[in-house]
């Protein structure tokens, strides 16, 4: 009889024979990847039964180990099915097969896990409800009918509930719920899809939901709470819904009054809301959906996917409330991914809900019930709570499709903590990321674990989330970094945290030769320039070992020369880099204020063209801008008071957007550039930029681009046509300058990174132009091109430095005590 406990030596066996004994074969197999907590052992158990094989399977510190034997053709069939038919959440990274002497075992067993101090098995991300659980959820005859926490080994929470490793129930937030006899029987039955499903529960023994009003009074519990929440959503009320990785604020997406009220309360002026649709057909009624976009929408990760709106959706009666995504050609759409979401769309009159992060603007998503009562007070009308704690916050992921390939915009739920695979192993390094769109990254072996989106490190709440994420990843990865890498900017909170937790890298030896690891528990720390990290992140995720030319285009990065960088051409080879070129400088009147008021940057760009004649020459373009402030800005420019220099490509987009009348002031990051791109009307012409060398750098002079933009606008050319010619001109100029740099360096591989490359038009056109010119183009595939990739680039550069100086011991260092 088969069993689920014991050791490899249990069971009757015959004396060991040769490996191939009269058509029989015995093999040992080691599988690594995401193979624990995803139903892999019961899958092996059942497959072995189907093929008539004997042996055993168990978890170990790195994955799953098994030995089995039987007829040769059966063993070969089993090996083929192991990768082909693996469970939905499994991700096999490697499978090693070793021939062993045939022994003649009887039966097949799941045996006790091997214990080891080294624990490197990968943890599955949180995943969307599977079809089997969805069917049971809506089946009145099932014991989990309408139970909001139904799950199995093929779906449900993982990363957001795990507190420590190994991934066992008592080390998750499910530890407080004791399984009933029925759930325990499922949990212990290897033929059941809930075998060792750590969050397994039912209405009798698991977590439950309840509904509170805005005064904290419970008004309904369990299924009645869900049904009342549906009724309130139908009435246009705002419901705070506790989900997998945090709270959502939900409201009917077709109710303009309700959506506008949510905007006012959340202090979110114009940034688009994401919309959860009941089913794919509802998405198609509002948005264009390609085959690749459909795959993303329906995937187990269930990200928000940026889709182009149908131009006639409102006329057809299928449009969203105008306030959902004002002045935006795209809509962030996603499908229900938790049982609770499914129930909110079951037996209701709506098919689309705004589902936006439960927070006020610029704050991290709320996860705790008491926190929600406090921070969402005055925003939500009611709260749909539950008592399964969220240990680590995790926002929804955001994806878009470029050239038929997925591109992450925000990497979080469904993708974290799946690692980025590096080209080689090395010591443990921590990258602390950037100030905006912060993530952190730990390396371990050949893996780089980039955290979920943390947010902008501009307030205490987000900084606390940053610290908890570092602590959590360090614990579940069982690592202590030998190196901490941070941004050059001294005022970033991530930089200050690194300075408090690491020893400065010894400056006495520029090459680092012979440097020994520190003899304290504190790791070394070092700074990496922002745009170097951008390009390094592409190189890391694409496992490219040689030197590259890098184009880093974004809004802001701290430059060693005291200027604000953002339009950079770099040579990068591991930790070695140098600046080869840049965009010409713009001035930012008012500094950071110019970022929020692009008209200031536009005026600065015009002033560079005409100086004292600016008002006379460009008066028609400037009449929208407030006269009093406009004259003050011109004085600032003339006297060069609080007008810092920047080579930022992002700020150039801001200036052109304002000149075109698209956006003079913004309410969220990147708004002007986004709306400029979406205003494009196709035109074959391209404006010309000037390229020249200056003090060892090649300069892409944007002044001629701005001059041609202004000239055409003064001639009453349509702003959409001007926007297209500007984009075309950038593509031509970028390609020309890269060709020049290629002649100088001999390199023909280029890496593209930075938030500007989220621009679909520019990204697609430049990539096509370069590939047609014979370039090998490296772009992001696993992490976003915006500042969320910085932590990966930092960690990769730290690895390169550690390798160069011979620091290879991953056990060195630690970040537990900043006082040591």
Protein Blocks (a to p, Z undefined) as FASTA:
>chain_A
ZZfedcfkgccddddddfbgghiacdddddedjfehnlmmmmmmmmmmmnopacdddddf
klccddddddfklmmmmmmmmmmmgcfkbccfbdcddddddehigcjddddddddfbdcb
dcdddddddfklmmmmmmmkbckgoiakbccfkgcjfklmpfbdcddfklccklmpccdf
klmmmmmmmkbckgoiakgccfklmccdddddfkopafbgcjllmmmmmmmmmnopacdd
ddfkoccddddfklmklmmmmmmmnopaklccddddfblklmmmmmccdfklmmmmmmmn
lpaddddddfklmmnopaccfklmgoiabdcddddfbfklmmmmgopabfbdcdddddde
hiacdfbfklmmmmmgokambdcddfbdcfbgcdddddddeehiacdfbdcehjaccdcd
dfbdcdddddebjfbopacdddehjbccddddfbjcfbfklmmmmmmmmmmmmmmnopad
fbdcddfblkbmklmmmmmmcccddfkbmnopoiacdfbfbdcdddddfklmmmmmmmmm
nopabdcddddddfbdcdfklpachbdcdddehjaccdfbdcdddddehijmmmmmmmlm
mmmmmmmmnmmmmmmmmmmmmmmpcfklmmmmmmmmmnopaiacdfbfklmmmmmmmmno
mambdcbehklmmmmmmmpccdfbdcddddddeehiacddfklmmmmmmmmmmnopafkl
mmmmmmmmmmmmmmmmmmmmmmmnopabdcdedjklmpmklmmmmmmmmmmnopacdddf
kbcfblmlmmmmmmmmmmmmmmmnopabfkggcjkbmkZZ
